[in-house]
């Protein structure tokens, strides 16, 4: 991101760093904290809010910084003004404090993330969200609210949706029409559980439920829903194509039916096992025969489909790019411009009995599957982002998609009110 490094350098020279507030200090948050503190001139991690102060302090101390503690918005504000890194248990105290230029949500929690994001928008703060689960549930509404408030709400560079978003913009700039935006995965097994993923999570120091959501397909479903909603794409069928291919992603140009892709207006998808991974790819076509001649000269093949890819996604390392884009250029890496196109619906991972309280993402009860928003609304399918805590009214067999009629929703949740508001704002 050539323009953002120039912007950061100028901020560093003028001693006007972007002051970042971060909510959440888990595995990804600690990586981001260390990166900003040690490697990003022109930016300062001013404050961290986390339900455990010790975990928030760990994020700073691992980066070589000793923070102070704060209980109130006034205390946070005083520390930020004095240039002292500060931690608090109260995310809303952080949001109320003056001096924060941008909020980063690294929680991965739908209900809490919704409350934090709504409060940040109302406060007038740009928000960089690494909370794909929230974004894939009520992102179009939150983006609408952000636009109305005159602030940027954006997904992050580095996560696969953001990398796809950048690649889609690049490809469109070439005059190529994107017909597939894809995610390269190494594993897809809907029946993985925290028990099967425990060893992997422990090895890498990650949350076992988050790791399970990667393996069981929930995460890729959310990621591709974000791309679809931001770029006007859809899914060809429930669950996407999900090809298995051990060759290079360039070879996928021979897998897709161009007429079907054109008829659908472009799709999101994923592939398991392709090289290089775990990156992203975009497949598109060019309508100008003379330009197709040039593309062949430049070694992209004869067409009609052309492959473009990024062979990596570097997660927290790229998030500062998003922060600068949002704060200095009002540019979103990925944000839905209108209503939802694709949802993620909750699907039974095992036979579920009436009375079961559905567990959370990456658990034992459900996995998420991408589905068109029209089909979700028409059949009353239960979004994955609202499934946690629901109580089953009746038995649901394995691999059946849950519906609103199958469950009782927990009382008083903001995410349910936001989902209703989104449905009213964007009728099918």
MARVOTOR-831754 format. One record per residue (C-alpha): residue number from 1; residue in one letter; x negated, y, z. Coordinates in pm, 1 decimal. Layout:
residues N
num	residu	xx	yy	zz
NUM	A	X	Y	Z
...
//
This chain:
residues 428
num	residu	xx	yy	zz
1	X	0.0	0.0	0.0
2	X	-230.4	269.8	-130.2
3	X	-16.4	572.3	-45.7
4	X	37.4	477.5	319.1
5	X	-330.0	446.7	404.7
6	X	-377.2	801.5	277.3
7	X	-86.6	920.2	491.6
8	X	-230.5	747.7	799.1
9	X	-576.2	890.2	737.9
10	X	-431.9	1241.4	719.8
11	X	-241.8	1186.7	1043.2
12	X	-560.5	1065.0	1211.1
13	X	-754.1	1367.9	1086.8
14	X	-483.2	1603.1	1216.4
15	X	-441.8	1412.6	1545.7
16	X	-71.8	1361.0	1472.9
17	X	-29.1	983.8	1508.5
18	X	303.3	814.3	1452.8
19	X	419.2	713.9	1800.7
20	X	578.5	371.2	1791.1
21	X	816.3	220.4	2042.5
22	X	843.2	-158.6	2033.7
23	X	1118.8	-371.7	2183.7
24	X	1011.2	-731.4	2240.0
25	X	664.8	-862.7	2322.1
26	X	665.0	-1225.2	2217.6
27	X	424.3	-1397.7	1981.9
28	X	487.2	-1161.7	1690.4
29	X	509.3	-852.9	1908.2
30	X	172.7	-924.4	2069.8
31	X	13.1	-964.0	1728.8
32	X	160.4	-632.8	1614.5
33	X	51.4	-456.1	1932.8
34	X	-307.1	-574.9	1893.9
35	X	-311.7	-473.5	1527.3
36	X	-181.1	-120.3	1584.1
37	X	-404.9	-55.9	1883.2
38	X	-724.7	-190.9	1730.7
39	X	-691.3	-145.7	1354.9
40	X	-443.2	125.1	1250.9
41	X	-569.0	484.3	1258.6
42	X	-300.0	750.6	1256.7
43	X	-59.8	536.2	1458.4
44	X	-19.0	480.4	1831.6
45	X	178.3	211.6	2010.0
46	X	328.7	450.6	2260.6
47	X	567.0	223.9	2452.6
48	X	682.8	-136.3	2484.0
49	X	1011.2	-248.7	2633.5
50	X	1053.8	-611.1	2732.9
51	X	1274.6	-791.4	2984.3
52	X	954.9	-913.2	3154.6
53	X	713.6	-634.6	3242.3
54	X	428.4	-881.9	3272.1
55	X	482.5	-990.6	2911.2
56	X	491.2	-629.4	2791.5
57	X	170.6	-559.2	2983.0
58	X	12.1	-868.4	2830.1
59	X	71.1	-727.3	2480.9
60	X	-127.2	-417.3	2574.2
61	X	-400.2	-583.3	2780.1
62	X	-472.6	-839.4	2507.6
63	X	-532.4	-539.4	2280.9
64	X	-773.4	-389.6	2534.0
65	X	-539.7	-125.8	2679.3
66	X	-410.9	-85.5	3035.5
67	X	-53.0	50.3	3037.7
68	X	143.3	227.7	3308.1
69	X	488.4	118.2	3421.4
70	X	806.6	322.2	3392.8
71	X	1162.2	273.7	3516.4
72	X	1342.6	573.4	3365.8
73	X	1358.5	760.6	3038.3
74	X	1190.5	1056.5	3208.5
75	X	899.6	838.2	3318.6
76	X	861.3	691.0	2968.5
77	X	874.1	1037.5	2815.8
78	X	609.6	1172.2	3053.3
79	X	373.2	884.4	2971.1
80	X	425.7	921.0	2596.2
81	X	367.6	1296.5	2617.1
82	X	44.5	1238.5	2806.5
83	X	-74.9	977.0	2558.7
84	X	-63.1	696.2	2814.5
85	X	63.9	356.3	2688.8
86	X	373.4	265.6	2889.1
87	X	582.7	-43.7	2953.9
88	X	937.8	-69.9	3080.0
89	X	1201.8	-336.4	3136.4
90	X	1468.8	-98.1	3006.5
91	X	1483.0	-76.1	2626.5
92	X	1744.0	195.9	2650.4
93	X	1516.7	409.5	2866.6
94	X	1258.6	382.6	2589.2
95	X	1520.9	483.7	2333.3
96	X	1634.3	782.7	2537.3
97	X	1282.0	918.5	2582.8
98	X	1158.1	1203.1	2366.0
99	X	837.6	1155.4	2170.4
100	X	900.2	821.2	1999.5
101	X	885.5	850.2	1619.6
102	X	995.3	498.4	1519.9
103	X	1141.2	189.7	1685.1
104	X	1034.4	-164.3	1596.8
105	X	1271.5	-447.3	1695.8
106	X	1074.3	-768.7	1748.8
107	X	1334.5	-942.9	1965.0
108	X	1494.9	-1195.5	1728.8
109	X	1805.3	-1173.8	1951.6
110	X	2131.7	-1095.1	1774.6
111	X	2346.0	-945.1	2051.2
112	X	2069.5	-755.7	2230.1
113	X	1915.9	-652.9	1899.7
114	X	2252.2	-514.5	1791.0
115	X	2277.6	-300.2	2102.6
116	X	1923.5	-171.4	2062.6
117	X	1965.1	-95.5	1691.5
118	X	2297.0	83.4	1734.8
119	X	2149.2	294.5	2015.0
120	X	1841.6	379.7	1806.3
121	X	2054.0	488.5	1510.9
122	X	2270.1	703.0	1737.0
123	X	1949.7	850.7	1879.8
124	X	1834.2	935.9	1526.2
125	X	1527.9	708.7	1526.8
126	X	1400.7	523.0	1221.1
127	X	1419.5	147.9	1288.5
128	X	1192.4	-122.1	1150.5
129	X	1361.0	-451.9	1224.4
130	X	1189.9	-788.0	1236.6
131	X	1524.2	-929.5	1348.4
132	X	1638.6	-1113.2	1035.8
133	X	1912.3	-1290.3	1229.6
134	X	2080.8	-961.4	1316.8
135	X	2017.0	-815.2	972.2
136	X	2172.2	-1118.3	802.4
137	X	2483.6	-1091.7	1020.4
138	X	2571.5	-720.2	1024.1
139	X	2285.0	-557.8	832.5
140	X	2504.1	-391.3	567.3
141	X	2709.9	-216.5	835.7
142	X	2403.9	-108.8	1032.5
143	X	2244.6	23.6	713.2
144	X	2565.1	217.3	641.5
145	X	2554.3	367.7	990.1
146	X	2187.3	457.2	949.0
147	X	2251.6	635.1	619.2
148	X	2536.9	829.3	778.8
149	X	2300.3	931.8	1059.8
150	X	2027.5	1031.0	814.4
151	X	1774.2	774.2	936.7
152	X	1600.4	476.6	780.4
153	X	1679.9	121.8	889.9
154	X	1457.0	-129.2	715.5
155	X	1331.4	-484.3	726.2
156	X	956.0	-520.9	751.0
157	X	674.6	-557.8	503.7
158	X	492.4	-882.1	572.5
159	X	798.7	-1093.0	641.2
160	X	892.4	-1286.6	329.0
161	X	1205.6	-1076.9	258.4
162	X	1001.7	-757.3	260.9
163	X	733.4	-909.8	39.0
164	X	1004.0	-1020.3	-204.9
165	X	1154.8	-672.3	-194.7
166	X	821.9	-515.6	-291.1
167	X	771.7	-770.6	-567.6
168	X	1122.8	-711.4	-702.1
169	X	1058.4	-338.7	-720.0
170	X	728.4	-400.3	-897.1
171	X	887.6	-636.3	-1148.8
172	X	1173.4	-398.7	-1224.0
173	X	914.6	-126.0	-1280.2
174	X	773.1	-338.3	-1563.2
175	X	1110.6	-341.8	-1735.5
176	X	1161.7	-705.9	-1639.7
177	X	1508.1	-814.2	-1518.9
178	X	1469.8	-1031.8	-1207.2
179	X	1684.5	-1343.9	-1215.4
180	X	1536.2	-1538.2	-920.7
181	X	1383.5	-1415.3	-596.8
182	X	1231.3	-1708.5	-414.8
183	X	1064.1	-1816.0	-94.8
184	X	795.0	-2086.6	-83.9
185	X	838.3	-2331.4	205.4
186	X	629.4	-2621.5	326.0
187	X	910.5	-2803.3	508.5
188	X	1289.6	-2820.3	504.0
189	X	1466.5	-3064.0	736.2
190	X	1805.0	-2955.0	867.5
191	X	1792.3	-3200.0	1157.7
192	X	1476.1	-3073.6	1324.5
193	X	1523.5	-2980.0	1691.4
194	X	1319.6	-2824.5	1971.4
195	X	1218.0	-3177.1	2067.0
196	X	1064.8	-3248.3	1724.7
197	X	897.9	-2905.7	1701.5
198	X	763.7	-2884.7	2056.1
199	X	407.4	-2986.6	1965.9
200	X	378.5	-2739.4	1678.8
201	X	515.1	-2456.2	1891.7
202	X	272.6	-2531.0	2174.7
203	X	-22.8	-2550.1	1937.8
204	X	40.3	-2201.6	1800.3
205	X	180.4	-2042.2	2114.6
206	X	518.0	-1974.4	1955.1
207	X	875.0	-1994.5	2078.1
208	X	999.7	-2346.5	2010.7
209	X	1347.9	-2232.1	1906.7
210	X	1205.7	-1987.7	1654.3
211	X	979.4	-2260.0	1515.4
212	X	1278.0	-2494.7	1489.4
213	X	1474.7	-2233.9	1295.0
214	X	1187.7	-2224.7	1044.0
215	X	1196.1	-2601.7	999.9
216	X	1572.9	-2657.1	987.1
217	X	1635.4	-2401.4	713.1
218	X	1808.6	-2138.2	922.6
219	X	1529.7	-1884.9	888.2
220	X	1493.9	-1917.6	511.1
221	X	1870.2	-1882.4	477.1
222	X	1862.9	-1555.7	670.5
223	X	1559.3	-1432.3	481.7
224	X	1714.8	-1496.6	143.2
225	X	2046.3	-1343.5	250.9
226	X	1855.2	-1023.9	332.1
227	X	1699.0	-1018.0	-14.5
228	X	2031.8	-1088.3	-183.0
229	X	2210.1	-814.7	9.7
230	X	1937.4	-559.2	-58.2
231	X	1898.9	-633.8	-430.1
232	X	2245.9	-735.2	-548.8
233	X	2173.3	-1106.5	-589.7
234	X	2374.9	-1414.2	-492.1
235	X	2337.4	-1788.2	-433.2
236	X	2414.3	-2038.9	-708.2
237	X	2569.2	-2275.5	-455.1
238	X	2598.4	-2317.4	-81.4
239	X	2247.8	-2372.9	51.8
240	X	2077.9	-2242.4	-266.4
241	X	1911.8	-2473.1	-519.7
242	X	1625.9	-2558.3	-285.2
243	X	1402.9	-2724.4	-543.3
244	X	1119.3	-2954.8	-442.5
245	X	813.5	-2888.3	-656.3
246	X	452.2	-2968.9	-577.1
247	X	302.8	-2778.7	-870.6
248	X	236.5	-2407.9	-915.3
249	X	520.5	-2158.9	-882.3
250	X	456.6	-2051.2	-1243.3
251	X	594.9	-2389.5	-1349.4
252	X	935.2	-2299.3	-1201.7
253	X	1011.3	-2102.9	-1519.3
254	X	1096.4	-2440.9	-1670.9
255	X	1323.2	-2545.3	-1385.4
256	X	1589.6	-2276.2	-1399.1
257	X	1868.3	-2236.7	-1658.2
258	X	1841.4	-1880.4	-1787.3
259	X	2203.0	-1870.4	-1905.0
260	X	2329.2	-1974.8	-1562.2
261	X	2106.7	-1718.8	-1393.7
262	X	2229.8	-1443.5	-1625.1
263	X	2591.0	-1540.5	-1564.0
264	X	2538.4	-1519.9	-1188.2
265	X	2356.0	-1187.6	-1213.9
266	X	2045.7	-1325.6	-1045.2
267	X	2001.9	-1550.7	-742.5
268	X	1793.8	-1599.3	-431.4
269	X	1639.5	-1940.6	-378.6
270	X	1357.3	-2133.0	-214.2
271	X	1119.3	-2407.6	-319.8
272	X	957.6	-2671.5	-99.2
273	X	595.8	-2770.3	-156.3
274	X	496.1	-2537.4	-440.0
275	X	155.7	-2371.4	-462.6
276	X	44.6	-2117.9	-360.4
277	X	228.3	-2101.2	-33.1
278	X	368.3	-1983.4	189.3
279	X	428.1	-1693.6	-45.7
280	X	713.5	-1560.9	-256.0
281	X	800.1	-1549.9	-623.1
282	X	1019.9	-1360.9	-866.1
283	X	1124.3	-1500.8	-1201.5
284	X	1263.3	-1265.4	-1462.4
285	X	1311.3	-1196.7	-1830.0
286	X	1242.6	-910.7	-2068.7
287	X	1492.6	-820.1	-2339.4
288	X	1246.7	-640.5	-2567.7
289	X	1083.7	-885.7	-2814.0
290	X	786.9	-654.7	-2868.9
291	X	719.1	-637.6	-2497.1
292	X	748.2	-1016.7	-2477.5
293	X	462.7	-1023.1	-2728.8
294	X	253.4	-814.5	-2488.6
295	X	347.5	-1033.9	-2192.2
296	X	226.4	-1338.8	-2380.0
297	X	-98.3	-1157.8	-2461.2
298	X	-138.2	-1084.5	-2088.4
299	X	-111.8	-1459.8	-2013.3
300	X	240.6	-1465.8	-1869.9
301	X	355.8	-1721.3	-2126.2
302	X	599.2	-1721.4	-2413.1
303	X	910.2	-1662.9	-2202.0
304	X	1201.1	-1623.6	-2191.1
305	X	1133.8	-1651.3	-1816.2
306	X	822.3	-1502.9	-1659.3
307	X	678.8	-1576.6	-1316.3
308	X	541.5	-1324.7	-1067.7
309	X	427.6	-1418.3	-720.3
310	X	254.5	-1306.1	-404.5
311	X	55.1	-1595.3	-255.7
312	X	90.1	-1493.9	110.5
313	X	296.8	-1301.9	359.9
314	X	103.2	-1157.0	649.3
315	X	384.4	-1080.8	894.2
316	X	278.1	-832.6	1163.0
317	X	-33.1	-716.4	973.2
318	X	188.6	-537.8	719.8
319	X	444.2	-385.0	957.6
320	X	251.0	-55.6	997.8
321	X	304.9	-3.1	623.1
322	X	678.8	-15.6	684.7
323	X	655.9	226.1	974.7
324	X	474.5	485.2	762.8
325	X	712.8	434.4	471.6
326	X	1010.0	494.7	702.2
327	X	870.3	789.4	899.1
328	X	674.0	981.6	635.1
329	X	854.4	889.7	312.3
330	X	1208.8	786.5	417.3
331	X	1150.8	472.1	212.3
332	X	1291.8	136.3	317.5
333	X	1106.9	-183.4	239.8
334	X	1439.1	-368.4	235.1
335	X	1784.5	-230.8	313.7
336	X	2129.2	-326.4	180.1
337	X	2273.1	-36.4	-21.9
338	X	2632.6	-158.5	0.4
339	X	2838.8	-450.9	126.5
340	X	2714.3	-805.4	188.8
341	X	2660.5	-1047.6	-95.9
342	X	2535.4	-1350.6	97.7
343	X	2601.3	-1471.8	452.6
344	X	2446.1	-1742.9	666.9
345	X	2706.8	-1983.8	801.1
346	X	2679.2	-2217.1	1099.7
347	X	2666.7	-2586.9	1011.4
348	X	2682.7	-2877.3	1255.6
349	X	2342.3	-3039.3	1308.6
350	X	2507.8	-3333.0	1485.6
351	X	2860.0	-3449.3	1564.4
352	X	2995.7	-3183.5	1800.2
353	X	3272.5	-3246.0	2050.9
354	X	3554.9	-3016.9	2155.0
355	X	3447.4	-2810.6	2454.1
356	X	3083.7	-2786.0	2343.8
357	X	2926.2	-2446.2	2404.1
358	X	2723.7	-2393.3	2087.4
359	X	2356.5	-2334.0	2158.9
360	X	2136.5	-2074.1	1990.9
361	X	1942.0	-2052.8	1667.9
362	X	1679.9	-2322.4	1636.7
363	X	1865.5	-2541.6	1882.7
364	X	2026.4	-2883.5	1882.6
365	X	2377.0	-2798.9	1761.9
366	X	2369.3	-2599.7	1437.2
367	X	2160.6	-2493.6	1141.0
368	X	2224.8	-2200.6	909.4
369	X	2309.9	-2225.5	540.3
370	X	2329.8	-1944.6	284.8
371	X	2674.2	-1895.5	130.3
372	X	2836.2	-1623.8	-78.5
373	X	3008.4	-1357.5	126.4
374	X	3324.8	-1406.9	-77.5
375	X	3340.6	-1776.9	11.6
376	X	3260.8	-1702.9	375.2
377	X	3549.0	-1459.8	401.9
378	X	3794.3	-1667.9	199.5
379	X	3746.1	-1977.8	417.6
380	X	3692.5	-1802.9	751.0
381	X	3346.8	-1955.7	789.0
382	X	3158.4	-1882.3	1109.9
383	X	2844.9	-1671.4	1062.5
384	X	2537.1	-1825.8	1220.0
385	X	2459.6	-1498.6	1394.0
386	X	2778.4	-1516.2	1601.5
387	X	2780.8	-1892.7	1668.6
388	X	2575.4	-1893.9	1988.1
389	X	2796.4	-1918.5	2296.3
390	X	3110.4	-2007.5	2104.9
391	X	3322.8	-2288.0	2253.3
392	X	3453.1	-2555.2	2016.7
393	X	3829.5	-2597.9	2010.0
394	X	3802.1	-2935.2	1833.9
395	X	3552.7	-3194.7	1717.9
396	X	3331.1	-3099.7	1423.4
397	X	3138.7	-3369.5	1230.8
398	X	2773.0	-3339.3	1137.7
399	X	2705.6	-3120.4	830.6
400	X	3048.2	-2954.9	844.0
401	X	3045.8	-2575.7	833.8
402	X	3210.6	-2427.8	1139.5
403	X	3500.3	-2186.4	1096.7
404	X	3644.1	-1916.8	1318.6
405	X	3942.9	-2147.0	1373.5
406	X	3709.3	-2409.2	1521.1
407	X	3585.9	-2189.6	1804.7
408	X	3664.9	-1945.1	2083.2
409	X	3435.8	-1644.1	2073.0
410	X	3268.6	-1517.8	2390.3
411	X	3441.5	-1208.6	2525.8
412	X	3307.6	-857.0	2492.5
413	X	3026.9	-901.1	2239.9
414	X	2915.9	-606.7	2030.9
415	X	2815.6	-827.6	1737.2
416	X	3174.7	-947.0	1695.4
417	X	3303.4	-590.6	1689.2
418	X	3037.3	-496.0	1436.7
419	X	3125.4	-793.6	1217.8
420	X	3493.1	-688.8	1220.8
421	X	3395.4	-332.2	1134.6
422	X	3175.1	-457.3	850.3
423	X	3461.7	-665.9	710.0
424	X	3692.8	-365.0	718.2
425	X	3435.9	-132.9	561.8
426	X	3348.0	-375.1	281.5
427	X	3662.6	-564.2	176.8
428	X	3608.7	-860.0	-58.5
//
